[in-house]
Amino acid sequence: MAPFDAPSRIYFSKVINGIWTKPEIISFTMSEDGDCPILSTDGKKLYFNTNRQISANSSRRERIWFVEREGTNWSIPVPLGPEINADHLHWQISVDKNENIFFGSERNGSKGRDDIFKAEYINGSYKNPASISSEINSADHESTPYISPDGGYLVFYRDRLWISFKMENGLWTKAVSMGNDFKNAVCPYVSPDGKYLFFLEMGMGHNDIYWVSTKVIDELREKVLK
């Protein structure tokens, strides 16, 4: 196991004959750090956090970069533009099918300590991020969002996992707690087939990955949108 002060790396594993292979370091974090990988909905882009330099004269600090799939390999990493990277970011981002990016940040415009921000992707470029609905953001800490591919719901961390649904009029419902089973849960992510919700549970001396059926999301949708 690498020491806690070692640079973070992104690992990958494959399923071969129904068995997961031993995790390996992905190519673009062999010599530089990487964290919180997120795939685009079509699987052709992978976004990740890194402290690498944008240029020889730039400082090292957290920014969002991406790579693109090239056959069985990945392209050279490229940073997102200043619309996203000019200010400090937190942990994971999330991307919907239209490439709109959602992330938690303490940047200007926050309604509280940290908010969930959205940067719209229009005509090949990102617009300036804006804090999303007050039905989701509060005076408390909101972070690590997961947006469904169709933009129909958003799962995020406050003091546990919370969820909000997009209504037919385009507005968000008041966010509701997902319950005590999701206390201390962060970094939600739904599998590409939509069947499983994965999350990281952080506790005293342990960080463990858990998964549950997305039936919990379906049940909450029925209650909230009834």
N, C-alpha and C positions, 0 to 999 in steps of 0.2 A: 504493500500500500504506500502511496506517495505521502510525504510529510505534508502537514496542513499548510505550510508556507510555500509549497511547490506551486508552480503555475498550473492553473486548471486546464484540463484537456477534455475534448469531446471524444467519446468512444462509440463504436458501433458493433452490433452483433447481427448475424444472419441466422435464419431458420433453414437448416439443411436436413432433410428427411425427418422433419418434425422435432429437431433438436436445435437449441440455440448454440451457436459457436462461441468460443471464448472471446470476450470483448477485446477489440483492438482500437488503437488511437487512430482517429480519422486523419487523412493526409494534411489538411490545412491547419491542424493544431499540433503537428509534430514539433515545430520549432517556435510556435507562438501560442499564447493562451487562447482558450475558447470556453464558453459557458452558455447554458440555456438555449440549446438548439431548437428551432421551430421550423417545420417544413411548410411550404406553401400548400394550398389545397390540391394542386395538381402534382405535387411532389417534385417539381422542376427547380425550385429554389429552396435553399436552407439559410435561414437567418440565425445569427448568433451574437452574443455579447463578447466583447474582447477589449483588452487594454492596449492593443498594439497601436503603433504610431501610424497616422494617416500619411505623414511625410517625415523626412529626416529631421526637420526642425520643429515638428509638433510634439506636444506633451503626450504622455501615456495616461489615458483615463478611459473609463467605460464608454464605449460607443457600440452601435449596432452595425454589423457588416453582413454581407451575404455572399453565397457562392451559388453557381448554377450547375445543374447536372449536365455533364458532357459524356454521354455513353455510360460507362461504368465508373467514371471518375467525376471529380468536381473541379470547377474552374478556379482561377486565382481569386482570392477574396477581394471584395470591393466594399468600401464603406457607403452607407446611405448618406444622403445629402445633409447639409446644415439644418434643414427644416426639422429633421429628426434628431441629429447629433449635436446641435449647438448647445443644448442644455443637458443636465444630468438625467440619466435614466435609471430605472430599477429593474433588475431581474428580467423575467421573460416578457416578450412581446407576443402578440397574436395577430394573425392575418386572415381576413375573410377571402371569399372566392374572387372578389374584385380588387384584391391586394391592398385594401385599406388596412392600416396598422393601428392596433390598440396597444397601449402600454401604460404602466404606472409611473408617475413622476411627481417630483416636488417643485416643478418649474412654475414660473409666473402664470397666473390664471387659475391656480388650484383653489377649490372651494374650502379646502381644509389642509391637513398636514401633507397628504399626497392624494392625488386624484387619478382616475382612469382617463387618459387622453386618447383622442382619435385623430389620425392624420389621413385625410382622404387622398386616394390615388386617382388623379384625373389627367388624362392625356399624357401619360408617361412620366408624371412627376408628382411629388407629394406636396400637398398644401400644408400651411402651418398648423400644427396640432392644436386642438381645442379640447378643454375639459368637457366631458359628455354630461348627460342629464343629471340634475340634482336628485332624480329618483334613484340614482346609483351612487353618485359621489356625495360625501357628507363632510362634516368637520373632522371626521376620524381619518384613519389611514386606509386607503384602498390601493391594492396593487395586484400583481400577477394575474392579469385577465386572460380568459379564454373566450374568444368569440366563435360562435358556430360558423361553418362555411357560408351559410345563407344569411348570416347576420340576425338570425331569429332569436338567439338568446346569448347572454353574457354571464359567465361564471367568474368570480373574482374573490380575492381575500380581503376581509376586513378584520374581524377577530376570529374568523373561521371562514368557510366558503359561503358565499351568498350568490344569488342568481336573480337576474331580471330578464323579462321576455319582451320582445318587440310586438306591439299591437298592430292591428290592421291599419290604424291611422298613422303608423310610423313612429309613435311615441313609445318610450320605455315604461314598463310597469314599475311600481315601487319595488325595490329589491327586497327579497325575503331571505332569511337565514336558511341554510340547507340542513341545520340541526347540529346537535352535539356530536354526532358521529364524524363531523367534519371540522371539529375544533382543532386548532393548530395545523390545519391542512392548508397548503399553499401550492402554487404552480399547477393548477388544474389543466388537464389536457384530455380531449376525447379522441378515441381511436378513429382512424379514417373511415371505418365502416359504421361509426356512430353507435356502437354497442357498449363501449366501456369507457368509464371516466377514471382516469389515472390522476393521482395527486401525491405530493410529497408531504409527509407528516413530520414536523420538527418538534422534538422533545428534548428533555434533559439528557444530553449525551448520545442522542441517536437521531438520524435522519433516514426515514424509511419510505419506500415507494409502495403505495397501495392502489388497488383498483376495485371498482364496483360496477354493477350494471347501470346503464343510463336510464333504467326504468325509474330511478329516483328523480331524474329530470322530467320525465314524462308525467309522473304523478304530481310534481309541483306545478307543471304547466297547466294541468287540468284544474288544480285548485285556484291558481292565480287568474287564469283566463276564463273561468266558468261564468 
